[in-house]
Amino acid sequence: TDTIFYLNFLFFFYIAKFSLKINPPPVKDLFVFNEAVITCVITGDDKNEVERAKVLWTFGGKTRTKNITDILNNITPPFTKTSNLTLSESEWFSGSEVTCSTERDKTTFSETIQVKKGGERPSVLFYKPENDVKDTENVSLLCEVSSSNLGDVYVMWQKNNDPYMEDKRKVYINNNTVLSYLTVSGRDYNNKNNKFTCAVKDANKENDTAPRINSTSKREIPAPDPGLYINCDKDSSGEDDYNSLWSTASSFIFLFLFTIVYSTVLSLSKIKQ
């Protein structure tokens, strides 16, 4: 009997896992529905324990009881209970803390999430290929979002009036720049009837939630809008860059040759001695 009790004790406290995790809102919801859906997931090996778990939400330190939906997966272990809290995008971008919590055997499990606020709205640069693209190739379009005080950034792409598409890759450079890549076929890119749009929402100090939208197509290049769009097809400083590179290379070559000559002279002088 003591052995069975001990085994049950070990099973409950060391094998029956229990955890809570809060997830950020899907980017698409911010653009399509102008809302932020925060997801809290409780995971455990004990089905009854997961079912009984009560999820509590707070926003800005105040309890939230509305716009909450709970979904239970009790088919196979590990069992999960998912609770969704829906906020307006203005609430999410305010920077207030969102906390999800529950209790298990008088032990509180909780996690907190909040948007990272920035300063002024960032600049958005739209890059497209300089060279011609074959229909059989793939091509990457690039949005560069940058600011000296960059908050959280959300980027979506669109072809014409088609549904929003998430980027294929996002790269963070330092804390001030985000690069968003979209890969499209050469056939789509070369079609003059297609227009590709990069839309950006960010957590800024003005609480401006309107997306910044930049578009380009093969048919026409939109006029530059300072701070919003820069046409990067041509680099007017290319000749200056070339001269600068050649000057730097010449300096290195001179130093390299001087080092060889100096070493040779020094070696010969030692031999004569």
C-alpha positions as CSV (number, residue, x, y, z in Angstrom):
1,T,0.0,0.0,0.0
2,D,2.8,2.4,0.9
3,T,4.5,1.6,-2.4
4,I,1.4,2.4,-4.4
5,F,0.9,5.6,-2.5
6,Y,4.5,6.6,-3.2
7,L,4.2,5.8,-6.9
8,N,1.0,7.9,-7.2
9,F,2.8,10.7,-5.4
10,L,5.7,10.6,-7.8
11,F,3.3,10.4,-10.8
12,F,1.3,13.5,-9.8
13,F,4.2,15.8,-8.9
14,Y,6.9,14.7,-11.3
15,I,5.2,13.2,-14.3
16,A,1.9,15.1,-14.5
17,K,3.1,18.3,-16.0
18,F,1.2,21.6,-15.8
19,S,2.2,24.9,-17.5
20,L,0.8,28.2,-18.7
21,K,1.9,30.3,-21.7
22,I,0.7,33.6,-23.1
23,N,1.0,34.4,-26.8
24,P,1.1,37.7,-28.7
25,P,-1.8,38.6,-31.1
26,P,-1.7,37.3,-34.7
27,V,-0.6,40.1,-37.0
28,K,-3.4,39.4,-39.5
29,D,-6.1,40.2,-36.9
30,L,-4.6,43.7,-36.3
31,F,-5.0,44.5,-40.0
32,V,-8.2,42.7,-41.0
33,F,-10.3,43.2,-37.8
34,N,-8.4,46.1,-36.1
35,E,-8.2,44.0,-32.9
36,A,-5.7,42.1,-30.9
37,V,-6.5,38.5,-29.8
38,I,-4.2,37.5,-26.9
39,T,-4.1,33.7,-26.3
40,C,-3.3,32.0,-23.1
41,V,-2.7,28.2,-23.2
42,I,-2.8,25.9,-20.2
43,T,-1.2,22.5,-20.8
44,G,-1.2,19.5,-18.6
45,D,-1.1,15.7,-18.4
46,D,-4.0,15.4,-16.0
47,K,-7.3,15.9,-17.9
48,N,-9.5,16.8,-15.0
49,E,-6.9,19.3,-13.7
50,V,-6.8,21.1,-17.0
51,E,-10.6,21.1,-17.3
52,R,-11.0,22.6,-13.8
53,A,-8.3,25.3,-14.4
54,K,-9.9,28.7,-14.3
55,V,-8.3,31.4,-16.4
56,L,-8.2,34.9,-15.1
57,W,-7.4,37.9,-17.3
58,T,-6.3,41.4,-16.3
59,F,-5.7,44.4,-18.5
60,G,-3.9,47.4,-17.1
61,G,-4.2,45.9,-13.6
62,K,-8.0,45.5,-13.9
63,T,-9.9,42.3,-14.2
64,R,-11.4,41.5,-17.6
65,T,-14.5,39.3,-17.9
66,K,-15.8,40.3,-21.4
67,N,-14.7,39.2,-24.8
68,I,-13.2,36.0,-23.5
69,T,-13.6,32.6,-25.1
70,D,-12.3,29.3,-23.7
71,I,-11.5,26.2,-25.9
72,L,-10.8,22.8,-24.4
73,N,-8.9,20.0,-26.1
74,N,-9.5,16.9,-24.0
75,I,-9.0,14.1,-26.6
76,T,-5.4,13.1,-26.2
77,P,-2.7,14.1,-23.8
78,P,-1.1,16.6,-23.3
79,F,-4.5,18.2,-22.6
80,T,-4.9,21.9,-23.3
81,K,-7.3,24.7,-22.5
82,T,-7.0,27.8,-24.6
83,S,-8.4,31.2,-23.5
84,N,-8.6,34.1,-25.8
85,L,-8.9,37.7,-24.7
86,T,-9.9,40.2,-27.5
87,L,-8.7,43.8,-27.2
88,S,-9.2,46.7,-29.6
89,E,-6.0,47.6,-31.4
90,S,-6.0,51.0,-29.5
91,E,-6.0,49.1,-26.2
92,W,-3.2,46.8,-27.3
93,F,-1.1,49.7,-28.7
94,S,-1.5,51.6,-25.4
95,G,1.2,49.5,-23.8
96,S,-0.9,48.4,-20.9
97,E,0.1,45.0,-19.4
98,V,-2.0,42.0,-20.2
99,T,-1.9,39.2,-17.6
100,C,-3.2,35.6,-17.8
101,S,-3.2,33.5,-14.6
102,T,-4.6,30.4,-13.1
103,E,-4.1,28.3,-9.9
104,R,-3.0,24.7,-9.3
105,D,-2.9,23.4,-5.8
106,K,-2.8,26.9,-4.4
107,T,0.1,27.7,-6.6
108,T,-0.4,30.6,-9.0
109,F,0.8,30.3,-12.6
110,S,0.8,33.6,-14.6
111,E,2.4,35.3,-17.5
112,T,2.3,39.0,-18.7
113,I,2.7,40.5,-22.1
114,Q,2.6,44.1,-23.4
115,V,3.5,45.9,-26.6
116,K,6.8,47.7,-26.7
117,K,6.2,51.4,-27.2
118,G,8.4,53.5,-29.4
119,G,8.7,57.2,-30.3
120,E,7.8,58.9,-33.5
121,R,6.3,56.8,-36.4
122,P,9.2,55.1,-38.2
123,S,10.2,55.6,-41.8
124,V,9.4,52.9,-44.3
125,L,11.6,52.2,-47.3
126,F,10.4,50.0,-50.1
127,Y,13.1,48.1,-52.1
128,K,12.5,46.2,-55.3
129,P,15.0,44.6,-57.7
130,E,17.2,46.7,-59.9
131,N,17.7,44.1,-62.6
132,D,15.1,42.4,-64.8
133,V,13.5,39.3,-63.4
134,K,12.7,36.2,-65.5
135,D,9.2,34.8,-65.2
136,T,10.7,31.5,-64.1
137,E,12.6,33.0,-61.2
138,N,11.5,34.1,-57.7
139,V,12.1,37.6,-56.5
140,S,12.2,39.1,-53.0
141,L,10.5,42.5,-52.2
142,L,11.7,44.3,-49.1
143,C,10.3,46.7,-46.6
144,E,12.7,48.4,-44.2
145,V,11.1,50.0,-41.1
146,S,13.4,52.1,-39.0
147,S,13.4,54.7,-36.2
148,S,15.8,55.9,-33.6
149,N,13.2,54.7,-31.0
150,L,11.4,51.8,-32.6
151,G,8.5,50.1,-30.9
152,D,6.9,46.8,-31.9
153,V,6.3,46.6,-35.6
154,Y,3.7,44.6,-37.5
155,V,4.0,44.1,-41.3
156,M,1.6,42.7,-43.8
157,W,1.8,42.4,-47.6
158,Q,-0.9,42.6,-50.3
159,K,-1.1,41.9,-54.0
160,N,-3.7,44.2,-55.5
161,N,-6.8,43.8,-53.4
162,D,-6.1,40.2,-52.5
163,P,-6.2,39.1,-48.8
164,Y,-3.3,40.2,-46.6
165,M,-0.2,38.0,-46.7
166,E,2.3,37.6,-43.9
167,D,6.0,38.1,-44.7
168,K,8.1,35.0,-45.4
169,R,10.9,36.3,-43.3
170,K,11.6,39.1,-40.8
171,V,15.0,40.3,-39.7
172,Y,15.8,42.6,-36.8
173,I,18.9,44.8,-37.0
174,N,20.0,46.2,-33.7
175,N,16.9,47.7,-32.0
176,N,16.2,50.3,-34.6
177,T,15.4,48.5,-37.9
178,V,13.1,45.7,-39.1
179,L,13.4,44.1,-42.5
180,S,10.4,42.3,-43.9
181,Y,10.8,40.1,-47.0
182,L,8.1,38.9,-49.4
183,T,9.0,36.3,-52.0
184,V,6.9,36.4,-55.2
185,S,7.2,34.7,-58.6
186,G,8.8,36.5,-61.5
187,R,5.6,36.0,-63.4
188,D,3.6,37.9,-60.8
189,Y,6.2,40.5,-60.4
190,N,6.5,41.2,-64.2
191,N,2.7,41.4,-64.6
192,K,2.1,45.2,-65.1
193,N,-1.4,44.8,-63.7
194,N,-0.1,43.7,-60.3
195,K,0.6,46.1,-57.5
196,F,2.4,45.0,-54.4
197,T,1.7,46.8,-51.1
198,C,3.6,46.8,-47.8
199,A,1.5,47.9,-44.8
200,V,3.0,48.7,-41.5
201,K,1.5,49.2,-38.0
202,D,3.7,50.1,-35.1
203,A,3.4,51.0,-31.4
204,N,4.2,54.7,-31.4
205,K,3.9,57.5,-28.9
206,E,1.1,59.2,-30.9
207,N,-1.0,56.0,-30.6
208,D,-1.6,56.3,-34.3
209,T,-2.9,52.9,-35.4
210,A,-3.5,53.7,-39.1
211,P,-1.3,51.5,-41.3
212,R,1.4,53.2,-43.4
213,I,1.0,51.8,-46.9
214,N,3.6,51.9,-49.7
215,S,2.9,50.4,-53.1
216,T,4.8,49.8,-56.3
217,S,4.2,48.1,-59.6
218,K,5.9,47.5,-62.9
219,R,3.6,49.9,-64.5
220,E,4.5,53.0,-62.6
221,I,6.7,54.2,-59.8
222,P,4.9,56.3,-57.2
223,A,6.3,59.7,-56.4
224,P,8.5,59.7,-53.3
225,D,6.8,60.8,-50.1
226,P,9.4,62.0,-47.6
227,G,9.6,59.7,-44.6
228,L,7.3,57.1,-46.2
229,Y,8.7,56.0,-49.5
230,I,12.1,55.9,-51.1
231,N,12.7,54.5,-54.6
232,C,15.8,52.4,-54.3
233,D,16.1,51.3,-57.9
234,K,19.1,53.6,-58.6
235,D,21.9,54.6,-56.4
236,S,23.0,58.2,-57.3
237,S,26.1,57.8,-55.1
238,G,27.3,54.7,-56.9
239,E,30.3,56.5,-58.6
240,D,31.3,58.1,-55.3
241,D,31.1,54.7,-53.5
242,Y,33.3,53.2,-56.3
243,N,35.9,55.9,-55.9
244,S,35.9,55.5,-52.1
245,L,36.3,51.7,-52.4
246,W,39.2,52.1,-54.9
247,S,40.9,54.6,-52.6
248,T,40.6,52.2,-49.7
249,A,41.9,49.3,-51.7
250,S,44.9,51.3,-52.9
251,S,45.8,52.2,-49.4
252,F,45.8,48.5,-48.3
253,I,47.9,47.5,-51.3
254,F,50.5,50.2,-50.5
255,L,50.7,49.1,-46.9
256,F,51.0,45.5,-47.9
257,L,53.9,46.2,-50.3
258,F,55.6,48.5,-47.9
259,T,55.5,45.8,-45.2
260,I,57.1,43.3,-47.5
261,V,59.9,45.7,-48.6
262,Y,60.6,46.7,-45.0
263,S,60.7,43.0,-43.8
264,T,63.1,42.2,-46.7
265,V,65.5,45.1,-45.9
266,L,65.4,44.2,-42.2
267,S,66.3,40.5,-42.9
268,L,69.2,41.5,-45.3
269,S,70.6,43.8,-42.7
270,K,70.6,41.1,-40.1
271,I,72.3,38.7,-42.5
272,K,75.1,41.2,-43.2
273,Q,75.7,41.6,-39.5
